[in-house]
Amino acid sequence: MTFLNKRAKFAGLASIALAATSAAVLFASQAAFATAAPGGDNGTVKVHDSSTPVTDHQNDPQDVCQFYLDGFGFDGAQSVTWYIDSWPPTGNGTEVLNGSLTMDANGDGYTANQSLPNGHYKLFWNFTGENGAAKQKVFWVKCPAPTPSSTTPDGTPTGTPTSPSPTCTCASTPPTTAPPTTPPAPATQTPPSQVVAAAPAPTPVTGSLPVTG
């Protein structure tokens, strides 16, 4: 093999190695951009039942009653607007609820508890800097039906405790108090009459008195 042939072969190998290195660097750059795209479409949103902790990022069952929206992994301080449409088969696409919030420095944020009538709904979650469509979630609201209360013929709902009428053990009419009797007037005693004995009659003097001179 001549010197020129060796040199050409070495140059070809170097070109192949350079091309492979460039491709690897480009692939790594694209992967890094897809993993964390500042100002891009990062983050996930969940429809959580109200009893689910905010720190739980697992999927909830599709059926909820009272619920809240939980976003995490977005860009720090990113502004979010959201709305919920009624969705077939129970809805017609009419907007029924909306709101907004700002994510914290870690890109996390959540709404207050929300309530909707039973039915099928779709969430649309928009945020500043998004490059694609809004993030979307469909879910059902299925709250248990309240227990119906039937009424009795007199209109009193069944199951409603009725207080028994108080029973009175007292006399139907209060006893009358006998009027006070007037004490009898004290008997007046007449003092016994005093019988005055008659003075005895003078005894007549018999005989003659001596004559004095």
BAVEXMI-500095 format. One record per residue: x, y, z of N, C-alpha, C, CB in turn; residue in three letters; residue number from 1. Coordinates in steps of 0.001 Angstrom, whole numbers. Glycine has a CB too. Layout:
BAVEXMI-500095
[site [X, Y, Z], [X, Y, Z], [X, Y, Z], [X, Y, Z], ALA, NUM],
...
end
This chain:
BAVEXMI-500095
[site [851, -1190, 0], [0, 0, 0], [887, 1241, 0], [-963, 5, 1231], MET, 1],
[site [582, 2166, -907], [1397, 3366, -1028], [1052, 4346, 75], [1206, 4017, -2400], THR, 2],
[site [1899, 5335, 222], [1691, 6364, 1253], [418, 7147, 992], [2887, 7322, 1310], PHE, 3],
[site [94, 7418, -267], [-1120, 8172, -593], [-2374, 7397, -245], [-1138, 8534, -2066], LEU, 4],
[site [-2336, 6105, -515], [-3508, 5277, -170], [-3771, 5264, 1342], [-3306, 3835, -674], ASN, 5],
[site [-2689, 5167, 2141], [-2838, 5181, 3592], [-3407, 6505, 4077], [-1500, 4912, 4265], LYS, 6],
[site [-2915, 7573, 3459], [-3397, 8896, 3875], [-4879, 9069, 3547], [-2575, 10005, 3196], ARG, 7],
[site [-5312, 8607, 2413], [-6717, 8717, 2011], [-7609, 7891, 2929], [-6898, 8266, 552], ALA, 8],
[site [-7100, 6700, 3277], [-7882, 5833, 4168], [-8050, 6474, 5549], [-7206, 4452, 4304], LYS, 9],
[site [-6985, 7084, 6039], [-7034, 7744, 7349], [-8002, 8917, 7321], [-5632, 8224, 7770], PHE, 10],
[site [-7996, 9666, 6232], [-8895, 10812, 6114], [-10350, 10360, 6083], [-8568, 11624, 4856], ALA, 11],
[site [-10618, 9252, 5413], [-11998, 8737, 5358], [-12488, 8303, 6727], [-12093, 7564, 4385], GLY, 12],
[site [-11620, 7627, 7489], [-12007, 7188, 8838], [-12261, 8379, 9756], [-10917, 6286, 9442], LEU, 13],
[site [-11441, 9411, 9621], [-11617, 10604, 10442], [-12941, 11296, 10128], [-10452, 11573, 10229], ALA, 14],
[site [-13321, 11314, 8876], [-14580, 11949, 8479], [-15768, 11192, 9062], [-14693, 12016, 6942], SER, 15],
[site [-15678, 9853, 9022], [-16770, 9043, 9573], [-16907, 9264, 11077], [-16535, 7550, 9279], ILE, 16],
[site [-15756, 9310, 11762], [-15786, 9521, 13216], [-16360, 10885, 13555], [-14379, 9384, 13812], ALA, 17],
[site [-15997, 11914, 12774], [-16500, 13258, 13021], [-18009, 13331, 12809], [-15794, 14262, 12116], LEU, 18],
[site [-18482, 12651, 11772], [-19918, 12649, 11496], [-20687, 11948, 12610], [-20205, 11972, 10151], ALA, 19],
[site [-20133, 10851, 13106], [-20799, 10122, 14189], [-20853, 10948, 15459], [-20087, 8802, 14462], ALA, 20],
[site [-19758, 11657, 15736], [-19722, 12504, 16936], [-20730, 13630, 16831], [-18317, 13079, 17153], THR, 21],
[site [-20827, 14247, 15658], [-21779, 15343, 15463], [-23211, 14854, 15645], [-21606, 15965, 14069], SER, 22],
[site [-23493, 13668, 15125], [-24849, 13121, 15263], [-25181, 12842, 16720], [-24998, 11838, 14439], ALA, 23],
[site [-24198, 12335, 17457], [-24440, 12037, 18876], [-24693, 13312, 19661], [-23250, 11277, 19482], ALA, 24],
[site [-23926, 14359, 19379], [-24112, 15630, 20078], [-25487, 16214, 19760], [-23001, 16632, 19693], VAL, 25],
[site [-25906, 16140, 18488], [-27209, 16671, 18102], [-28335, 15909, 18783], [-27378, 16614, 16587], LEU, 26],
[site [-28236, 14596, 18847], [-29261, 13779, 19488], [-29358, 14096, 20983], [-28961, 12284, 19280], PHE, 27],
[site [-28196, 14267, 21620], [-28193, 14578, 23049], [-28822, 15932, 23312], [-26771, 14547, 23602], ALA, 28],
[site [-28551, 16901, 22441], [-29120, 18232, 22611], [-30635, 18203, 22478], [-28524, 19199, 21594], SER, 29],
[site [-31137, 17440, 21487], [-32572, 17347, 21287], [-33246, 16656, 22466], [-32878, 16603, 19995], GLN, 30],
[site [-32585, 15625, 22984], [-33147, 14908, 24135], [-33214, 15814, 25350], [-32314, 13658, 24457], ALA, 31],
[site [-32171, 16602, 25563], [-32167, 17506, 26703], [-33251, 18550, 26566], [-30813, 18173, 26850], ALA, 32],
[site [-33477, 19049, 25373], [-34509, 20048, 25141], [-35899, 19470, 25397], [-34415, 20586, 23713], PHE, 33],
[site [-36075, 18195, 24958], [-37375, 17555, 25162], [-37621, 17267, 26624], [-37469, 16268, 24361], ALA, 34],
[site [-36565, 16983, 27380], [-36736, 16664, 28798], [-37121, 17887, 29596], [-35467, 16059, 29365], THR, 35],
[site [-36465, 18993, 29393], [-36769, 20227, 30125], [-36679, 21389, 29168], [-35807, 20430, 31328], ALA, 36],
[site [-37844, 21778, 28670], [-37879, 22876, 27710], [-38357, 24121, 28420], [-38792, 22545, 26500], ALA, 37],
[site [-37421, 24966, 28867], [-37849, 26174, 29582], [-38755, 27021, 28709], [-36635, 26997, 30033], PRO, 38],
[site [-39897, 27420, 29303], [-40845, 28199, 28524], [-41614, 27361, 27543], [-40142, 29288, 27800], GLY, 39],
[site [-41571, 26046, 27706], [-42239, 25168, 26747], [-43401, 24445, 27355], [-41274, 24175, 26187], GLY, 40],
[site [-43694, 23265, 26822], [-44881, 22507, 27215], [-44578, 21496, 28303], [-45470, 21800, 26018], ASP, 41],
[site [-43914, 21927, 29357], [-43641, 21025, 30464], [-44890, 20896, 31337], [-42435, 21526, 31298], ASN, 42],
[site [-44836, 19945, 32241], [-45871, 19858, 33268], [-46993, 18897, 32953], [-46444, 21189, 33500], GLY, 43],
[site [-47708, 18538, 34020], [-48831, 17606, 33959], [-49954, 18158, 34827], [-48410, 16171, 34426], THR, 44],
[site [-51188, 17907, 34425], [-52337, 18330, 35212], [-53213, 17111, 35477], [-53141, 19454, 34485], VAL, 45],
[site [-53757, 17051, 36704], [-54624, 15949, 37114], [-55928, 16515, 37661], [-53926, 15052, 38174], LYS, 46],
[site [-56997, 15751, 37506], [-58263, 16048, 38166], [-58331, 15133, 39376], [-59506, 15844, 37199], VAL, 47],
[site [-58192, 15721, 40569], [-58113, 14940, 41804], [-59416, 15035, 42592], [-56936, 15418, 42668], HIS, 48],
[site [-59804, 13921, 43173], [-60882, 13941, 44149], [-60447, 14803, 45332], [-61254, 12497, 44611], ASP, 49],
[site [-61396, 15460, 45979], [-61050, 16401, 47049], [-60335, 15733, 48218], [-62297, 17087, 47551], SER, 50],
[site [-60468, 14409, 48345], [-59809, 13710, 49453], [-58376, 13297, 49121], [-60612, 12483, 49835], SER, 51],
[site [-57923, 13525, 47892], [-56577, 13129, 47476], [-55572, 14211, 47869], [-56528, 12872, 45947], THR, 52],
[site [-54453, 13855, 48518], [-53451, 14872, 48884], [-52835, 15522, 47647], [-52344, 14244, 49746], PRO, 53],
[site [-52422, 16768, 47797], [-51799, 17490, 46681], [-50498, 16819, 46256], [-51535, 18953, 47068], VAL, 54],
[site [-49802, 16215, 47200], [-48512, 15587, 46891], [-48664, 14264, 46155], [-47728, 15366, 48163], THR, 55],
[site [-49887, 13750, 46032], [-50117, 12483, 45324], [-50300, 12782, 43842], [-51367, 11725, 45899], ASP, 56],
[site [-49321, 12356, 43043], [-49354, 12640, 41607], [-49844, 11450, 40794], [-47978, 13050, 41128], HIS, 57],
[site [-50416, 10467, 41461], [-50954, 9320, 40743], [-52293, 9677, 40112], [-51107, 8114, 41684], GLN, 58],
[site [-52688, 8859, 39136], [-53975, 9088, 38493], [-55104, 8705, 39440], [-54078, 8290, 37178], ASN, 59],
[site [-56094, 9574, 39549], [-57292, 9239, 40298], [-58237, 8460, 39388], [-57978, 10518, 40856], ASP, 60],
[site [-59201, 7752, 39990], [-60250, 7164, 39137], [-60948, 8260, 38353], [-61281, 6369, 39986], PRO, 61],
[site [-61537, 7884, 37236], [-62183, 8876, 36377], [-63394, 9503, 37037], [-62591, 8246, 35068], GLN, 62],
[site [-63979, 8831, 38006], [-65191, 9333, 38640], [-64835, 10102, 39914], [-66160, 8170, 38959], ASP, 63],
[site [-65315, 11323, 40025], [-65076, 12151, 41213], [-66405, 12777, 41619], [-63985, 13260, 40941], VAL, 64],
[site [-66421, 13351, 42803], [-67584, 14133, 43236], [-67094, 15576, 43382], [-68211, 13575, 44606], CYS, 65],
[site [-66726, 15999, 44568], [-66048, 17287, 44699], [-64593, 17079, 44310], [-66174, 17866, 46158], GLN, 66],
[site [-63995, 18017, 43571], [-62673, 17781, 42996], [-61871, 19072, 42959], [-62793, 17188, 41586], PHE, 67],
[site [-60554, 18935, 42655], [-59710, 20102, 42408], [-58725, 19749, 41290], [-58952, 20548, 43715], TYR, 68],
[site [-58127, 20766, 40687], [-57167, 20585, 39599], [-55767, 20748, 40166], [-57422, 21599, 38436], LEU, 69],
[site [-54893, 19788, 39873], [-53543, 19758, 40441], [-52529, 19744, 39299], [-53349, 18514, 41374], ASP, 70],
[site [-51723, 20810, 39205], [-50688, 20893, 38181], [-49305, 20810, 38806], [-50830, 22188, 37378], GLY, 71],
[site [-48383, 20131, 38160], [-47022, 20010, 38691], [-46049, 19789, 37534], [-46925, 18844, 39724], PHE, 72],
[site [-44778, 20191, 37767], [-43750, 20034, 36743], [-43755, 21110, 35681], [-43904, 18723, 36092], GLY, 73],
[site [-44504, 22189, 35872], [-44507, 23286, 34903], [-43319, 24207, 35181], [-45848, 24082, 34963], PHE, 74],
[site [-43159, 25236, 34352], [-42107, 26217, 34592], [-42469, 27070, 35804], [-41888, 27107, 33343], ASP, 75],
[site [-41456, 27481, 36562], [-41704, 28280, 37747], [-42421, 29577, 37439], [-40417, 28573, 38440], GLY, 76],
[site [-43399, 29915, 38261], [-44172, 31156, 38148], [-44927, 31263, 36830], [-43258, 32346, 38299], ALA, 77],
[site [-45236, 30149, 36219], [-45968, 30166, 34955], [-47448, 30445, 35215], [-45790, 28823, 34199], GLN, 78],
[site [-48042, 31288, 34377], [-49461, 31627, 34521], [-50319, 30609, 33780], [-49743, 33055, 33993], SER, 79],
[site [-51400, 30213, 34413], [-52291, 29188, 33862], [-53711, 29726, 33837], [-52215, 27872, 34690], VAL, 80],
[site [-54423, 29478, 32751], [-55869, 29687, 32686], [-56502, 28361, 32301], [-56251, 30824, 31665], THR, 81],
[site [-57644, 28052, 32876], [-58287, 26775, 32601], [-59798, 26967, 32484], [-57952, 25748, 33704], TRP, 82],
[site [-60427, 26053, 31787], [-61881, 26052, 31715], [-62361, 24613, 31519], [-62388, 26976, 30561], TYR, 83],
[site [-63588, 24369, 31897], [-64191, 23038, 31811], [-65468, 23145, 30991], [-64485, 22448, 33233], ILE, 84],
[site [-65609, 22254, 30010], [-66812, 22183, 29184], [-67614, 20942, 29547], [-66451, 22173, 27682], ASP, 85],
[site [-68938, 21055, 29487], [-69756, 19847, 29544], [-69464, 19043, 28274], [-71300, 20191, 29674], SER, 86],
[site [-69440, 17730, 28392], [-68939, 16921, 27280], [-69869, 15742, 27010], [-67514, 16416, 27576], TRP, 87],
[site [-70050, 15390, 25728], [-70886, 14229, 25419], [-70370, 12969, 26128], [-70934, 13998, 23896], PRO, 88],
[site [-71212, 12061, 26513], [-72612, 11937, 26076], [-73622, 12716, 26903], [-73000, 10512, 26089], PRO, 89],
[site [-73200, 13333, 27996], [-74182, 14038, 28839], [-74192, 15536, 28577], [-73890, 13784, 30312], THR, 90],
[site [-73169, 16092, 27915], [-73076, 17533, 27696], [-73006, 17872, 26222], [-71866, 18099, 28409], GLY, 91],
[site [-72912, 19184, 25956], [-72909, 19657, 24568], [-71738, 20587, 24259], [-74208, 20370, 24267], ASN, 92],
[site [-70687, 20567, 25102], [-69529, 21412, 24838], [-69635, 22812, 25397], [-69305, 21494, 23390], GLY, 93],
[site [-70654, 23087, 26195], [-70815, 24413, 26786], [-69857, 24585, 27962], [-72273, 24633, 27243], THR, 94],
[site [-69219, 25758, 28038], [-68325, 26026, 29167], [-69148, 26172, 30448], [-67478, 27308, 28912], GLU, 95],
[site [-68711, 25466, 31488], [-69464, 25483, 32750], [-68641, 25994, 33923], [-69971, 24097, 33065], VAL, 96],
[site [-67316, 26094, 33756], [-66462, 26497, 34873], [-65146, 26999, 34305], [-66228, 25315, 35874], LEU, 97],
[site [-64512, 27984, 34949], [-63208, 28464, 34496], [-62477, 29104, 35667], [-63359, 29474, 33324], ASN, 98],
[site [-61187, 29346, 35476], [-60388, 29977, 36509], [-58964, 30189, 36047], [-60407, 29149, 37771], GLY, 99],
[site [-58120, 30670, 36948], [-56715, 30911, 36626], [-55894, 30754, 37898], [-56510, 32327, 35998], SER, 100],
[site [-54598, 30539, 37730], [-53684, 30473, 38862], [-52261, 30665, 38355], [-53825, 29123, 39622], LEU, 101],
[site [-51349, 30938, 39262], [-49933, 31082, 38942], [-49165, 29993, 39676], [-49401, 32501, 39326], THR, 102],
[site [-48351, 29241, 38941], [-47584, 28161, 39549], [-46515, 28743, 40474], [-46938, 27266, 38461], MET, 103],
[site [-46094, 27955, 41455], [-45062, 28430, 42366], [-43679, 28328, 41721], [-45100, 27632, 43675], ASP, 104],
[site [-42636, 28593, 42488], [-41281, 28604, 41935], [-40865, 27240, 41411], [-40292, 29069, 42983], ALA, 105],
[site [-41496, 26172, 41924], [-41180, 24818, 41454], [-42051, 24373, 40290], [-41327, 23835, 42586], ASN, 106],
[site [-42968, 25234, 39870], [-43849, 24859, 38767], [-45054, 24048, 39197], [-43082, 24090, 37754], GLY, 107],
[site [-45415, 24130, 40488], [-46554, 23384, 41005], [-47662, 24355, 41403], [-46137, 22504, 42209], ASP, 108],
[site [-48900, 23889, 41330], [-50032, 24715, 41748], [-51325, 23922, 41666], [-50130, 25981, 40884], GLY, 109],
[site [-52323, 24354, 42422], [-53607, 23651, 42419], [-54723, 24634, 42737], [-53605, 22480, 43438], TYR, 110],
[site [-55943, 24257, 42364], [-57103, 25118, 42556], [-57789, 24774, 43879], [-58094, 24974, 41373], THR, 111],
[site [-58790, 25561, 44213], [-59672, 25219, 45334], [-60598, 24091, 44894], [-60497, 26465, 45812], ALA, 112],
[site [-61324, 23519, 45840], [-62273, 22464, 45515], [-63385, 23017, 44622], [-62864, 21847, 46802], ASN, 113],
[site [-63798, 22202, 43655], [-64825, 22600, 42693], [-65979, 21602, 42754], [-64240, 22682, 41248], GLN, 114],
[site [-67161, 22049, 42349], [-68343, 21182, 42320], [-69098, 21414, 41020], [-69268, 21446, 43547], SER, 115],
[site [-69606, 20325, 40449], [-70410, 20382, 39237], [-71523, 19340, 39355], [-69533, 20137, 37960], LEU, 116],
[site [-72624, 19525, 38621], [-73656, 18483, 38602], [-73098, 17196, 37999], [-74895, 18955, 37805], PRO, 117],
[site [-73707, 16091, 38324], [-73271, 14818, 37756], [-73288, 14886, 36238], [-74163, 13668, 38249], ASN, 118],
[site [-72254, 14313, 35628], [-72167, 14319, 34166], [-70736, 14136, 33692], [-72734, 15617, 33607], GLY, 119],
[site [-70539, 14228, 32365], [-69229, 14050, 31724], [-68674, 15423, 31351], [-69336, 13128, 30456], HIS, 120],
[site [-67364, 15647, 31624], [-66756, 16956, 31413], [-65363, 16804, 30813], [-66688, 17740, 32734], TYR, 121],
[site [-64884, 17940, 30240], [-63532, 17968, 29675], [-62822, 19236, 30145], [-63574, 17903, 28113], LYS, 122],
[site [-61596, 19048, 30665], [-60771, 20154, 31151], [-59811, 20603, 30050], [-59985, 19738, 32426], LEU, 123],
[site [-59675, 21938, 29883], [-58687, 22532, 28978], [-57780, 23420, 29832], [-59381, 23359, 27805], PHE, 124],
[site [-56474, 23138, 29808], [-55495, 23788, 30688], [-54483, 24517, 29812], [-54780, 22745, 31629], TRP, 125],
[site [-54551, 25852, 29771], [-53638, 26664, 28966], [-52636, 27379, 29865], [-54423, 27687, 28117], ASN, 126],
[site [-51450, 27649, 29349], [-50418, 28305, 30144], [-49530, 29137, 29234], [-49579, 27271, 30926], PHE, 127],
[site [-48890, 30143, 29799], [-48035, 31029, 29004], [-46845, 30246, 28466], [-47551, 32239, 29847], THR, 128],
[site [-46487, 30529, 27211], [-45330, 29898, 26588], [-45603, 28540, 25988], [-44253, 29771, 27574], GLY, 129],
[site [-46864, 28091, 25980], [-47139, 26767, 25407], [-46913, 26798, 23903], [-48587, 26314, 25725], GLU, 130],
[site [-46400, 25675, 23392], [-46112, 25577, 21956], [-47156, 24758, 21213], [-44741, 24967, 21738], ASN, 131],
[site [-47935, 24008, 21945], [-48950, 23175, 21301], [-50334, 23522, 21805], [-48663, 21697, 21539], GLY, 132],
[site [-51204, 22529, 21751], [-52569, 22738, 22230], [-52601, 22679, 23758], [-53529, 21683, 21625], ALA, 133],
[site [-53715, 23100, 24317], [-53888, 23056, 25769], [-53843, 21608, 26247], [-55224, 23726, 26188], ALA, 134],
[site [-53383, 21421, 27464], [-53455, 20093, 28060], [-54912, 19808, 28389], [-52553, 19985, 29337], LYS, 135],
[site [-55343, 18558, 28198], [-56759, 18226, 28312], [-56950, 16968, 29151], [-57381, 18039, 26922], GLN, 136],
[site [-58078, 16947, 29861], [-58467, 15784, 30647], [-59983, 15640, 30574], [-57983, 15912, 32128], LYS, 137],
[site [-60462, 14406, 30403], [-61897, 14145, 30490], [-62162, 13383, 31784], [-62411, 13339, 29243], VAL, 138],
[site [-63309, 13642, 32378], [-63627, 12996, 33650], [-65139, 13028, 33867], [-62884, 13692, 34830], PHE, 139],
[site [-65585, 12190, 34794], [-66990, 12118, 35184], [-67170, 12668, 36593], [-67506, 10667, 35101], TRP, 140],
[site [-68234, 13394, 36796], [-68665, 13760, 38142], [-69831, 12844, 38493], [-69074, 15289, 38238], VAL, 141],
[site [-69651, 12055, 39532], [-70692, 11108, 39959], [-70816, 11171, 41479], [-70361, 9644, 39488], LYS, 142],
[site [-71629, 12082, 41925], [-71885, 12187, 43361], [-73048, 11269, 43715], [-72191, 13662, 43777], CYS, 143],
[site [-73014, 10651, 44898], [-74122, 9772, 45291], [-75415, 10563, 45416], [-73807, 9061, 46619], PRO, 144],
[site [-76504, 9909, 45030], [-77802, 10572, 45103], [-78228, 10699, 46554], [-78866, 9801, 44291], ALA, 145],
[site [-78844, 11812, 46912], [-79325, 11961, 48292], [-80444, 10978, 48577], [-79809, 13397, 48548], PRO, 146],
[site [-80545, 10540, 49809], [-81578, 9595, 50197], [-82923, 10311, 50213], [-81267, 8967, 51580], THR, 147],
[site [-83911, 9820, 49405], [-85208, 10518, 49388], [-85940, 10310, 50698], [-86080, 10030, 48213], PRO, 148],
[site [-86699, 11306, 51097], [-87484, 11206, 52325], [-88955, 11200, 51949], [-87160, 12377, 53308], SER, 149],
[site [-89684, 10137, 52337], [-91112, 10062, 52065], [-91874, 10735, 53191], [-91567, 8598, 51896], SER, 150],
[site [-93143, 11030, 52916], [-93942, 11715, 53924], [-95132, 10863, 54319], [-94409, 13081, 53411], THR, 151],
[site [-95569, 11020, 55511], [-96742, 10327, 56016], [-97982, 11107, 55610], [-96671, 10153, 57556], THR, 152],
[site [-99169, 10498, 55708], [-100389, 11237, 55301], [-100550, 12582, 55969], [-101601, 10416, 55596], PRO, 153],
[site [-100035, 12731, 57183], [-100206, 14035, 57829], [-99127, 15028, 57441], [-100218, 13870, 59326], ASP, 154],
[site [-98237, 14610, 56469], [-97223, 15530, 55974], [-95930, 15500, 56739], [-97747, 16893, 55991], GLY, 155],
[site [-95830, 14647, 57743], [-94593, 14578, 58518], [-93613, 13654, 57819], [-94865, 14092, 59961], THR, 156],
[site [-92393, 14109, 57509], [-91420, 13223, 56849], [-91130, 12017, 57723], [-90108, 13979, 56535], PRO, 157],
[site [-91040, 10848, 57038], [-90699, 9650, 57785], [-89263, 9732, 58236], [-90931, 8389, 56945], THR, 158],
[site [-89001, 9098, 59312], [-87655, 9140, 59853], [-87404, 10350, 60720], [-86667, 9110, 58748], GLY, 159],
[site [-88392, 11252, 60750], [-88238, 12429, 61597], [-88825, 12125, 62964], [-88919, 13674, 60964], THR, 160],
[site [-88003, 12121, 63986], [-88558, 11796, 65313], [-89564, 12834, 65752], [-87444, 11686, 66354], PRO, 161],
[site [-90664, 12342, 66275], [-91678, 13255, 66786], [-91627, 13233, 68292], [-93089, 12880, 66277], THR, 162],
[site [-91682, 14376, 68881], [-91609, 14465, 70329], [-92970, 14139, 70913], [-91137, 15864, 70778], SER, 163],
[site [-93056, 13196, 71865], [-94363, 12881, 72454], [-94894, 14071, 73230], [-94268, 11650, 73372], PRO, 164],
[site [-96222, 14157, 73208], [-96837, 15251, 73953], [-96585, 15038, 75437], [-98361, 15346, 73659], SER, 165],
[site [-96232, 16064, 76148], [-95969, 15899, 77586], [-97238, 15515, 78315], [-95385, 17188, 78190], PRO, 166],
[site [-97111, 14547, 79184], [-98258, 14117, 79965], [-98242, 14853, 81296], [-98249, 12579, 80178], THR, 167],
[site [-99400, 15318, 81655], [-99521, 16072, 82900], [-100250, 15224, 83924], [-100260, 17416, 82673], CYS, 168],
[site [-99642, 15046, 85063], [-100258, 14261, 86129], [-101017, 15146, 87103], [-99202, 13460, 86874], THR, 169],
[site [-101087, 16421, 86793], [-101777, 17324, 87694], [-103276, 17295, 87415], [-101227, 18752, 87557], CYS, 170],
[site [-104063, 17839, 88350], [-105518, 17888, 88168], [-105857, 18772, 86998], [-106221, 18393, 89438], ALA, 171],
[site [-106967, 18402, 86343], [-107332, 19185, 85163], [-107677, 20615, 85537], [-108505, 18540, 84437], SER, 172],
[site [-108304, 20793, 86706], [-108593, 22157, 87177], [-107955, 22331, 88540], [-110139, 22433, 87244], THR, 173],
[site [-107385, 23451, 88761], [-106727, 23647, 90056], [-107738, 23579, 91177], [-105987, 24989, 90097], PRO, 174],
[site [-107372, 22971, 92289], [-108320, 22889, 93416], [-108674, 24282, 93908], [-107729, 22049, 94577], PRO, 175],
[site [-109971, 24404, 94244], [-110407, 25705, 94773], [-110144, 25749, 96261], [-111913, 25961, 94480], THR, 176],
[site [-109712, 26855, 96720], [-109417, 27031, 98148], [-110668, 27507, 98859], [-108251, 28037, 98365], THR, 177],
[site [-111033, 26781, 99882], [-112241, 27186, 100620], [-112035, 28563, 101205], [-112585, 26170, 101742], ALA, 178],
[site [-113034, 29379, 101045], [-112868, 30743, 101593], [-112701, 30676, 103097], [-114080, 31645, 101230], PRO, 179],
[site [-111932, 31517, 103663], [-111716, 31481, 105115], [-113019, 31742, 105865], [-110653, 32515, 105528], PRO, 180],
[site [-113224, 30938, 106868], [-114456, 31114, 107655], [-114277, 32259, 108636], [-114828, 29810, 108412], THR, 181],
[site [-115379, 32995, 108843], [-115332, 34114, 109794], [-115442, 33566, 111197], [-116464, 35145, 109518], THR, 182],
[site [-114456, 33808, 112016], [-114548, 33255, 113384], [-115768, 33813, 114106], [-113265, 33573, 114194], PRO, 183],
[site [-116428, 32957, 114892], [-117641, 33441, 115581], [-117298, 34558, 116564], [-118343, 32281, 116327], PRO, 184],
[site [-118245, 35419, 116692], [-118031, 36543, 117631], [-117945, 35998, 119064], [-119193, 37608, 117514], ALA, 185],
[site [-117042, 36482, 119834], [-116903, 35958, 121202], [-118185, 36169, 122004], [-115717, 36634, 121919], PRO, 186],
[site [-118527, 35152, 122718], [-119772, 35230, 123512], [-119610, 36260, 124626], [-120141, 33834, 124115], ALA, 187],
[site [-120583, 37071, 124717], [-120547, 38076, 125802], [-121193, 37487, 127041], [-121275, 39401, 125382], THR, 188],
[site [-120479, 37484, 128083], [-121001, 36935, 129329], [-121593, 38059, 130183], [-119888, 36186, 130106], GLN, 189],
[site [-122797, 37812, 130579], [-123462, 38812, 131463], [-123093, 38492, 132890], [-125034, 38810, 131284], THR, 190],
[site [-122461, 39406, 133589], [-122066, 39104, 134967], [-123295, 38799, 135805], [-121274, 40276, 135584], PRO, 191],
[site [-123133, 37881, 136685], [-124312, 37543, 137501], [-124796, 38765, 138267], [-123988, 36395, 138486], PRO, 192],
[site [-126135, 38873, 138290], [-126701, 40032, 138997], [-126406, 39949, 140485], [-128221, 40124, 138765], SER, 193],
[site [-126039, 41028, 140990], [-125709, 41073, 142418], [-127004, 41291, 143230], [-124662, 42215, 142715], GLN, 194],
[site [-127267, 40361, 144050], [-128500, 40465, 144872], [-128141, 41173, 146168], [-129134, 39038, 145168], VAL, 195],
[site [-128731, 42297, 146401], [-128466, 43079, 147625], [-129430, 42620, 148712], [-128615, 44627, 147365], VAL, 196],
[site [-128837, 42161, 149744], [-129710, 41667, 150826], [-130419, 42848, 151512], [-128880, 40847, 151876], ALA, 197],
[site [-131622, 42631, 151717], [-132400, 43707, 152360], [-131958, 43904, 153823], [-133925, 43382, 152300], ALA, 198],
[site [-131860, 45140, 154159], [-131441, 45423, 155546], [-132505, 44893, 156523], [-131217, 46968, 155761], ALA, 199],
[site [-132088, 44351, 157611], [-133103, 43822, 158546], [-133943, 44952, 159170], [-132417, 43000, 159666], PRO, 200],
[site [-135170, 44606, 159331], [-136087, 45608, 159896], [-135707, 45894, 161344], [-137564, 45124, 159809], ALA, 201],
[site [-135860, 47143, 161782], [-135503, 47472, 163177], [-136425, 46746, 164160], [-135581, 49007, 163413], PRO, 202],
[site [-135772, 46388, 165226], [-136544, 45656, 166235], [-137219, 46678, 167145], [-135629, 44676, 167062], THR, 203],
[site [-138492, 46546, 167263], [-139196, 47532, 168113], [-138733, 47414, 169557], [-140734, 47334, 168032], PRO, 204],
[site [-138681, 48624, 170244], [-138244, 48659, 171664], [-139477, 48589, 172534], [-137404, 49957, 171993], VAL, 205],
[site [-139440, 47779, 173385], [-140565, 47642, 174295], [-140176, 48266, 175650], [-140976, 46133, 174458], THR, 206],
[site [-141135, 48673, 176418], [-140919, 49247, 177743], [-140896, 50773, 177669], [-139606, 48721, 178349], GLY, 207],
[site [-140731, 51411, 178712], [-140717, 52853, 178756], [-139349, 53350, 179108], [-141732, 53370, 179738], SER, 208],
[site [-139042, 54434, 178495], [-137723, 54996, 178728], [-137766, 55829, 179985], [-137250, 55837, 177527], LEU, 209],
[site [-136732, 55883, 180665], [-136768, 56737, 181869], [-136833, 58188, 181486], [-135544, 56491, 182758], PRO, 210],
[site [-137543, 58967, 182306], [-137700, 60383, 181987], [-136589, 61109, 182686], [-139102, 60938, 182411], VAL, 211],
[site [-135917, 61853, 181896], [-134795, 62593, 182464], [-135219, 64005, 182589], [-133515, 62471, 181614], THR, 212],
[site [-134706, 64698, 183571], [-135188, 66033, 183838], [-134172, 67008, 183926], [-135928, 66082, 185008], GLY, 213],
end
